Structures are given as C-alpha cells and as structure tokens.
Amino acid sequence: MGLPQQQSVRLLHSFVAGQSFFLTQLAWHRRPDYFRRRFFASDPSPDRSSDSDSRQTPAAKSAAESLATESNSSEHTSPVSSSEHDEKKSQWGTAMPPGWEDDPDYNISKFNQLPHRHFGYNQHMIINEEFKEALRQVLWKFKAPIRYAFAYGSGVFPQSRTPPAILPPSPHTNPPEAVEKWQSTGQKSIDFIFGVSHTQHWHSLNLNEHRDHYSFLGSFGSGVVKYVQDNLGAGAYFHNYINVNGISIKYGVVNLDTLYRDLSDWNTLYLAGRLQKPVKILRDDPKIRLANQVNLISALRTALLMLPEKFTERDLYFGIAGLSYIGDPRMRFRAERPDKVYGIVDSQMTNFRQLYHPLVESLPNLQFNDSATSKAGWMGDPDVNANLVQDLDPKKRGNMVRRLPKSFRNKLYSDYRATFKLPPSEFNALVGGIKDDEDAFSRRFGNEFDKRIGTDKGISSAVKKVVMNTVMWPTVTQSFKGILTVGPLRSFRYVNEKRAKGRQKPVDPVPPSSKGHDGEND
C-alpha cells in the first residue's frame, strides 16, 4: 500500500473515530430520564429513585412520588410542604429499629447491610432538584475519587429568616441559573466536604489536575500535603476561593477513617459538629451513614443532659446546633455573626425536625407533649415549636451518660472524678469494670457512677466544659493550619471576611429561652 493511500486510511479512521465520539456524547447527554435516575444505583439516597418500582413498598413509592413533586419546587426557606412531611414519615422511619445502636457493625460496605432499608434517610435533606444537580456537577470536576461528599453552610441552607436589606456582591463569576435562583436572597460561596479513602493518592491526583487549588505547600508534593492534613488540626485540608463551573466554593478533604472516628467517638467534634446540623449529602457511604446516625443520637442525648425537664423543640435544636460552637474561638473573638446559631435553627426548623424526629421517637425517656403534634401537616410547618418533656429518672439519666461517645464520655468521667474528689481506687472500681468490648446489652446501661453524673445539678456546665475542651484545640490548630493550606493572602482575606460578619448586628432576635446555649456566652 502506497504512502498516499495509507494517509487516506488514517484520515478516514480519524474521521470515523471523531464522529463516533461526538455521537456517543450526544446520545449520553440526550439520554432519557429513566437512565439518568438509575445510572448510579449504588447510592440509594431518598431523593433518588435507584430501585425499580417492583422492589419498592407502597410507602416507599408514595414517598418517592412526593419527593419527585418537591424537587420541582424552587422554594428556599420551606422546601417541603406539611402534607409531604407526614407522607414521608413512613420512609424516614418514625422510630428506629430496636437495639440498632447497641452493637453497630461498622464493617459494612453495602447499603443493604444497614439495620433496615430506609435507615438514615432522615440525614438526606430535600432541596430543589436543579440546585442539587448543580452541586453534583461540581463533584464531577474532580477526577480524584470522592467516596462521600456533602454541601453545607449558608450557601446551601438559609441561616436567617430575615433577608438582608442590601444584597452583598456575588462571589461567583458565572453561576448556573439554578444557583442564582436558590441564592436569590444573597449569593454566597458554597462549602463542601469530600471524604476520601487514600489521602496521599487523592492529593497526588488532584495536584496533577488542580495545582492552582493549592498553596505553596503543593510544591512539596502529595506526601507533605497528606502529613499536614492527617496530623495537624482536625484532619481536614481546606481549599478556599476555588472557582468551579462559575461557582465560588470552599472544599475540605478528609480521610474516611478520620471522619468515622469523629462521628463515633467525638475526638474533635470538628466534622461531627457539621453533620449534627442539616447538610446536603451528595455522595453517601453506608459506614459513614451508620456512624452519623450514632453521632446524631449522641448529640440529642448531650443536649438533653443540658436541658430541664420541660422545653421546646427550638430549645432542643438550639442546644444541638450550638455544640460545635462551644469553645470555637471564632465565636469568642467575634469572627462569626453573634446570632448565627439561632439563625441556623430558626430558619431550618423543618430540616432539624426531619433530622431528629425519628431519634426523638426512639428514646424511651423523651416525648412530645403538645397538641400541635396531633394535627396533620405539623412536621412541615416551620412555625410550630412543639413542647417536649424528658424523664429525669436517675436510671435513665445514667443510661444516657453511659451511651455518650467513648472519647467524650471518658473526658466527662475524668472531670467528675475531680468534682466528686474520688480517690484513684474508688474511681477505678466505678469505671474500671466498664469495657467497650463487653456484650452490647451490659455496656449500654449506666452504673452508679453514671447515675450520679446524670443527676448532678451541675451536669449542664460540666457537659459544656467537656464540649469546649473537645472543640477548642482542634479548631484553633485547624485555623492556623489554614495559613499553610490556603496560603497567607487567602487566609488573611478569609479572616477579614469572618471578622466583618462578627461585627454585624444580630438580624434575628434571640428569644430568652434560647440564650446560653451557644458558645459565645459560655
């Protein structure tokens, strides 16, 4: 075959290959909705129809239909109607399966290994479908594998029911229309957390693709980046002021093992605290979903230990949302809005209710005591602030103390040893016999020491002190770590913006019953 003929054949092959690629891409982007919904069937989140209709129960079908209806709405402050909330209660699970937390199996890799089919659906907040897709498109701009991901903060959920008088300048360059509509009351940068399996490998791939996301630290290679992430601060590596798809984002990278430990043990509360508030999970992981459910019920118990016998929903959610801000230096040095915690709760009552209602129903020492909860649609009404009552029986209070996360509980034990002035021999006799490798039944019931702690009049202050000591050091070191991870200039810009927020006057007035739960006053 002559040279001209060979060149003609090569040109023909190149033309056919190019046309095939173009047609394939065209077919993919024009694919029917059926294939769009079912392509990633391994992530059975409640706002995605990943299973065939033949495998769905009637309750699940009804919930899925209501979710589909909701996704067409662009409402920001009240994303779910009252009737839809009641309809989805069967899917979320009004009560958790008995004994689910007594001996959780964290060695799982599939969603069907969770305690039941809809376990953890309460963690999946429902937002506008177009905005959710815009968030997911951000993830696709990273070739490095992201196993677990969620978006959070004021760019995703409102943190005030009162819109600003003057809209701040947009941080985005050319955002999708869905982002502009969702943030119609003020455009803000969107925060993400990426959970990864192998820290150094992930940063190696990301450095090759997005070197501009890194500070000078990236020049030393992925090994140094991994060391800084895993050994300094709370185990997260943040990138600020990154533009993806015309959207200004901040994303933090965390190893899944680090995230799991914080959710289950509360060794820093840096990551667990974020997931104690409503977030939008974009990629889920069964082990993390299980650990986060433990995190949520631990937050509920901790708040109960700080509350009186009778209180309101708002008091409860305010106590939970304020946990991660107790001891946070940003609150003490006015680097956050003074009314931030109240704004988060007051503008997201229905989201907090979705997150914690199944857990409230599962606790034997806590119940709603309000006629409003008997009315149809109350779950989706943001103006309902139902009354609750908890049983202060010493045995049940002791059980709550015993079921606190291990690392956090040990710190509380240590503090109460000094408070009760117990000699080492007596203290060891009280807690030395408690082992976390005992059978699930015995280790979930408090002993006399737990009961004494649970009924102590100073329990609220003692718990706040332990939370503060848990949160403060990781948060401080994580803040200084930002100088390395984002660079001095971006870090200085970030601090100035936070200081400006701290100088703002409170937008939402904090009611008297809610004061004292956030970090700035403790």
C-alpha positions in Angstrom: 0.0 0.0 0.0 1.5 3.3 -1.0 2.1 6.3 1.3 -0.8 8.4 0.0 -3.2 5.5 0.4 -2.0 4.9 4.0 -2.6 8.5 4.8 -6.1 8.4 3.4 -6.9 5.3 5.5 -5.6 7.1 8.6 -7.7 10.2 7.9 -10.8 8.0 7.3 -10.2 6.2 10.7 -9.7 9.5 12.5 -12.9 10.9 11.0 -14.9 7.9 11.9 -13.5 7.9 15.5 -14.2 11.6 15.9 -17.8 11.2 14.7 -18.4 8.2 16.9 -17.2 10.1 19.9 -19.4 13.0 19.1 -22.5 10.8 18.6 -21.8 8.9 21.8 -21.6 12.2 23.8 -24.7 13.5 22.1 -26.6 10.3 23.0 -25.4 10.4 26.6 -26.5 14.0 27.2 -29.8 13.4 25.4 -30.5 10.1 27.3 -34.0 9.5 28.7 -34.7 10.3 32.3 -35.0 6.6 33.1 -31.3 6.1 32.6 -30.4 9.4 34.3 -32.1 8.2 37.5 -30.7 4.7 37.5 -27.2 5.0 36.4 -25.7 5.3 39.9 -27.9 2.7 41.6 -25.3 2.0 44.3 -26.3 5.2 46.1 -29.8 4.6 47.4 -30.4 8.1 48.8 -34.0 9.0 49.5 -34.1 11.7 46.9 -33.1 9.4 44.1 -35.2 6.6 42.6 -32.4 4.0 42.4 -34.6 0.9 42.7 -37.2 -0.4 40.3 -40.9 0.1 41.1 -41.3 -3.6 41.6 -38.9 -3.6 44.5 -40.5 -0.6 46.3 -43.0 -0.9 49.1 -46.2 1.1 48.7 -45.0 3.5 51.4 -41.7 4.0 49.6 -43.4 4.6 46.3 -45.6 7.2 47.9 -42.6 8.9 49.5 -40.7 8.8 46.2 -43.6 10.4 44.4 -43.8 13.2 47.0 -40.0 13.7 46.7 -40.3 14.0 42.9 -43.1 16.5 43.3 -41.0 18.5 45.8 -37.9 18.6 43.5 -39.7 20.8 41.0 -40.2 23.5 43.6 -37.7 26.3 43.9 -38.8 27.5 47.4 -35.8 28.1 49.6 -37.0 28.6 53.2 -39.7 26.0 53.3 -38.7 23.2 50.9 -41.2 20.6 52.0 -44.9 21.0 52.5 -46.7 19.9 55.6 -48.5 17.0 53.9 -45.4 15.8 52.2 -43.6 15.6 55.6 -46.3 13.4 57.0 -46.3 11.3 53.9 -42.6 10.7 54.1 -42.6 9.8 57.8 -43.1 6.1 56.8 -40.0 6.3 54.7 -37.8 8.0 57.3 -38.9 5.7 60.0 -41.0 7.2 62.8 -39.0 5.1 65.3 -35.6 3.4 64.8 -35.3 -0.4 64.9 -34.8 -1.7 68.5 -31.2 -2.1 69.5 -29.7 -0.6 66.3 -27.0 1.3 68.3 -26.2 -1.3 70.9 -23.7 -3.1 68.7 -23.4 -1.3 65.4 -21.5 -3.2 62.7 -19.1 -0.7 61.1 -17.5 -3.4 58.9 -20.1 -2.9 56.2 -19.6 -1.9 52.6 -23.2 -2.0 51.2 -26.3 -0.1 52.0 -28.4 -3.3 52.3 -26.2 -4.2 55.3 -27.6 -1.3 57.3 -30.2 -2.1 60.1 -33.1 -1.5 57.7 -33.9 -0.4 54.2 -34.6 3.2 55.0 -32.1 3.6 57.7 -30.5 7.0 57.8 -32.9 8.6 55.3 -33.5 11.4 57.9 -30.0 12.6 57.0 -30.9 13.4 53.4 -32.3 16.9 53.2 -34.6 17.7 50.3 -33.7 20.6 48.1 -34.5 21.9 44.7 -33.6 19.3 42.0 -31.8 21.7 39.7 -29.7 23.2 42.5 -28.9 19.6 43.7 -27.7 18.8 40.2 -25.6 21.9 40.0 -23.9 20.8 43.3 -23.3 17.3 41.9 -21.8 18.8 38.7 -19.1 20.4 40.9 -18.0 16.9 42.1 -17.6 15.7 38.5 -14.9 18.3 38.0 -12.6 16.2 40.2 -11.1 13.1 38.7 -9.7 12.0 42.1 -12.2 9.6 43.6 -14.6 11.1 46.2 -16.4 8.4 48.2 -18.5 10.6 50.4 -19.5 14.3 50.0 -21.8 16.8 51.4 -22.5 20.5 50.9 -23.3 22.7 53.9 -23.4 26.3 55.2 -25.3 29.4 54.3 -24.7 28.9 50.6 -26.9 25.8 50.7 -29.3 26.4 53.6 -30.6 29.8 54.9 -29.2 30.9 58.2 -31.7 33.7 58.7 -35.4 34.2 58.2 -34.8 37.9 57.6 -33.3 38.7 54.2 -30.6 41.4 54.2 -31.6 45.0 53.4 -28.7 45.2 50.9 -27.6 42.2 48.9 -23.8 41.6 49.2 -21.8 41.3 46.0 -21.8 37.8 44.4 -18.7 35.7 45.0 -19.5 33.7 41.8 -18.2 34.5 38.4 -20.8 32.9 36.2 -23.0 30.6 38.3 -25.7 28.3 36.8 -29.2 29.6 36.8 -30.2 27.1 39.5 -27.6 28.5 41.9 -28.8 32.1 41.2 -32.4 31.2 41.9 -31.6 29.2 45.0 -29.5 32.0 46.4 -31.9 34.8 45.4 -31.8 36.4 48.8 -28.0 36.7 48.6 -25.3 34.8 46.7 -22.7 33.1 48.9 -19.8 30.7 48.4 -20.7 27.0 48.8 -18.9 24.8 51.2 -18.2 21.1 50.6 -16.6 18.2 52.5 -15.0 15.4 50.4 -14.5 12.1 52.1 -11.6 10.1 50.5 -10.2 6.6 51.1 -6.5 7.2 50.5 -5.3 10.7 51.4 -1.9 10.8 49.6 -3.2 9.2 46.5 -6.2 11.6 46.3 -4.0 14.7 46.6 -1.5 13.3 44.1 -4.2 13.1 41.5 -5.7 16.4 42.5 -2.4 18.2 42.4 -1.9 17.0 38.8 -5.4 18.2 37.8 -5.8 21.3 40.0 -2.4 22.6 41.1 -3.9 26.1 41.3 -6.1 25.0 44.2 -3.1 24.5 46.4 -0.8 27.0 48.2 3.0 26.8 48.2 2.5 23.6 50.2 1.6 21.8 47.0 5.1 22.3 45.6 6.4 19.8 48.2 4.2 17.0 46.9 1.3 14.9 48.0 3.3 13.3 50.9 3.7 16.6 52.6 0.1 17.5 51.9 -1.0 14.2 53.4 1.1 14.8 56.6 -0.4 18.3 57.1 -3.9 17.0 56.6 -3.8 13.9 58.8 -1.5 15.1 61.6 -2.4 18.8 62.2 -5.7 20.2 63.4 -8.8 18.1 63.0 -7.7 16.1 60.0 -9.2 18.2 57.3 -7.5 20.0 54.4 -9.4 23.1 53.1 -9.1 24.9 49.8 -10.7 28.4 49.8 -11.9 30.7 47.0 -12.0 28.0 44.3 -14.0 28.6 41.1 -15.7 25.5 39.7 -18.4 25.9 36.9 -18.6 29.6 37.7 -19.4 28.9 41.3 -17.2 30.0 44.2 -16.6 27.1 46.5 -14.6 26.0 49.6 -13.9 22.4 49.9 -12.3 20.3 52.7 -10.7 16.9 52.2 -10.9 14.4 55.0 -10.0 10.7 55.2 -13.0 8.5 55.7 -11.4 6.8 58.7 -10.9 10.3 60.3 -14.5 11.2 59.6 -15.7 7.8 61.0 -13.7 8.2 64.3 -15.0 11.7 64.9 -18.6 10.7 64.2 -18.5 7.7 66.5 -16.1 8.8 69.3 -16.2 12.7 69.2 -12.5 13.1 69.5 -12.6 16.6 68.0 -16.3 17.3 67.1 -14.9 19.3 64.2 -16.5 17.2 61.5 -19.2 15.6 63.7 -20.5 19.0 64.6 -21.1 20.0 61.0 -23.1 16.8 60.4 -25.2 17.5 63.5 -26.9 20.2 61.5 -28.7 19.8 58.2 -26.4 19.3 55.3 -27.0 18.1 51.7 -25.4 14.7 51.2 -24.3 14.3 47.6 -22.5 11.0 47.8 -23.2 8.6 50.5 -21.3 5.7 52.2 -23.0 3.0 54.3 -20.4 3.0 57.1 -20.5 6.8 57.4 -24.3 6.9 57.3 -24.3 4.4 60.2 -21.7 6.4 62.2 -23.5 9.6 61.5 -26.7 8.2 62.9 -24.8 7.4 66.1 -23.4 11.0 66.0 -26.9 12.4 65.8 -28.4 10.4 68.7 -25.3 11.3 70.7 -25.9 15.0 70.0 -29.5 14.5 71.1 -28.6 12.9 74.4 -25.9 15.6 75.1 -28.4 18.3 74.6 -30.9 16.6 76.8 -28.3 16.4 79.6 -28.1 20.2 79.4 -31.9 20.8 79.3 -34.5 20.9 82.1 -37.5 18.5 82.3 -39.7 20.6 80.0 -38.5 22.5 77.0 -39.4 23.3 73.4 -38.2 22.0 70.0 -36.4 25.2 69.4 -34.5 24.9 72.7 -33.5 21.3 71.8 -32.3 22.1 68.3 -30.6 25.3 69.5 -28.7 23.2 72.1 -27.7 20.7 69.4 -26.6 23.3 66.8 -24.6 25.2 69.4 -22.5 22.2 70.5 -19.8 22.7 67.8 -19.6 26.4 68.6 -19.0 26.0 72.3 -15.3 26.7 72.6 -15.0 27.8 69.0 -12.6 30.8 69.0 -14.5 32.4 66.1 -17.4 33.0 68.4 -15.3 34.4 71.2 -13.3 36.7 69.0 -16.4 37.9 67.1 -15.4 36.2 63.9 -18.9 34.9 63.3 -22.4 36.6 63.5 -23.4 36.8 67.1 -26.8 35.3 66.3 -25.5 32.6 64.0 -26.7 29.6 66.0 -30.2 31.0 66.4 -30.4 31.9 62.8 -29.5 28.4 61.7 -32.2 26.8 63.8 -34.9 29.4 63.3 -34.6 29.3 59.5 -34.4 25.5 59.3 -36.9 24.2 61.8 -38.4 21.6 59.4 -34.9 20.3 58.4 -33.9 19.9 62.1 -37.3 18.1 62.7 -36.6 15.7 59.8 -33.1 15.0 61.1 -34.0 14.4 64.8 -37.7 13.4 64.9 -37.1 9.6 64.3 -34.4 9.7 67.1 -36.7 11.6 69.5 -39.4 8.9 68.9 -36.8 6.2 69.6 -35.8 7.4 73.1 -37.8 6.0 76.0 -37.2 9.0 78.2 -38.3 11.7 75.8 -41.6 12.5 74.2 -43.6 15.3 72.6 -46.2 16.9 74.9 -48.0 19.2 72.6 -51.4 19.1 70.9 -49.9 20.6 67.8 -48.2 17.3 67.0 -51.6 15.6 66.6 -52.5 17.9 63.7 -52.0 16.8 60.1 -49.0 18.5 58.5 -47.3 19.8 61.6 -44.0 18.2 60.6 -43.6 20.6 57.7 -44.8 23.7 59.5 -41.8 25.9 60.4 -43.9 28.0 62.8 -44.7 25.0 65.1 -42.5 25.0 68.2 -43.7 21.9 70.0 -43.2 21.2 73.7 -41.3 18.2 74.9 -40.8 16.6 78.2 -38.0 14.2 79.3 -38.0 11.7 82.2 -35.4 12.7 84.8 -35.3 9.2 86.4 -31.7 8.6 87.7 -31.6 5.3 85.9 -32.5 6.7 82.5 -30.1 9.7 83.0 -27.3 7.3 83.9 -28.0 5.3 80.7 -27.7 8.5 78.6 -24.3 9.2 80.2 -23.2 5.7 79.5 -24.2 5.9 75.9 -22.2 9.0 75.1 -19.4 8.6 72.6 -16.4 6.9 74.1 -13.8 9.6 73.9 -16.2 12.3 75.1 -17.5 10.1 77.9 -14.0 9.4 79.2 -13.4 13.2 79.4 -16.6 13.7 81.3 -15.6 10.8 83.7 -12.2 12.4 84.3 -13.8 15.8 85.2 -16.3 14.3 87.5 -13.6 12.3 89.3 -12.1 15.7 90.3 -15.6 17.1 91.0 -16.5 14.3 93.3 -13.0 14.1 94.7 -12.8 10.4 94.2 -9.5 8.6 95.1 -8.0 6.5 92.3 -9.0 3.2 93.9 -12.7 4.2 94.2 -12.7 5.7 90.7 -11.2 2.6 89.1 -13.7 0.5 90.9 -16.6 2.5 89.5 -15.4 2.8 85.9 -12.6 0.3 85.6 -15.1 -2.5 85.0 -16.7 -0.8 82.1 -15.2 -2.2 78.9 -16.4 -1.3 75.4 -15.8 -4.9 74.3 -18.4 -6.2 76.7 -21.6 -7.6 75.2 -24.0 -4.9 73.8 -26.6 -5.4 76.5 -24.4 -4.8 79.5 -22.4 -1.9 78.2 -25.4 0.2 77.3 -26.7 0.5 80.9 -25.2 3.1 83.3 -23.7 2.1 86.7 -24.0 4.1 89.9 -21.3 6.5 88.8 -23.2 7.3 85.6 -26.4 7.8 87.6 -24.6 10.2 89.9 -23.3 12.2 87.0 -26.7 12.2 85.2 -28.5 13.6 88.3 -25.8 16.1 89.3 -27.2 19.7 89.4 -24.1 20.9 87.6 -24.3 18.5 84.7 -25.1 21.2 82.2 -22.0 23.2 83.0 -19.9 20.1 83.2 -21.0 18.9 79.7 -20.4 22.3 78.2 -16.9 22.3 79.7 -16.1 19.0 78.1 -17.5 20.1 74.8 -15.4 23.3 75.0 -12.2 21.3 75.7 -13.0 18.9 72.9 -13.7 21.6 70.3 -11.2 24.4 71.2 -7.8 22.9 70.4 -8.6 21.2 67.1 -10.5 24.4 66.0 -7.6 26.7 66.9 -4.9 24.5 65.2 -7.2 24.0 62.2 -7.4 27.8 61.9 -3.7 28.3 61.9 -3.3 25.3 59.6 -5.2 27.4 57.0 -2.1 29.6 56.6 -0.3 26.6 55.2 -3.2 25.0 53.2 -4.6 28.1 51.5 -1.7 30.5 51.8 -1.2 33.7 53.8 -3.1 36.0 51.4 -6.2 33.9 51.1 -6.1 33.1 54.8 -5.9 36.8 55.7 -8.8 37.5 53.3 -10.9 34.8 54.9 -10.2 36.0 58.4 -11.2 39.6 57.4 -14.5 38.4 56.0 -15.3 36.4 59.1 -14.4 39.5 61.3 -16.8 41.5 59.2 -19.6 39.0 59.9 -18.8 39.2 63.6 -19.3 43.0 63.5 -22.8 42.7 62.0 -25.7 43.4 64.3 -28.0 40.5 65.0 -30.6 40.0 62.3 -32.7 37.6 64.2 -33.5 38.4 67.9 -32.6 35.5 70.2 -35.5 34.6 72.5 -34.8 34.4 76.2 -35.4 30.6 76.3 -32.6 30.1 73.8 -29.8 32.2 75.4 -26.9 30.5 76.9 -26.7 27.5 74.5 -24.2 29.0 72.0 -20.5 29.2 72.5 -20.1 33.0 72.8 -21.8 33.2 76.2 -20.2 30.1 77.7 
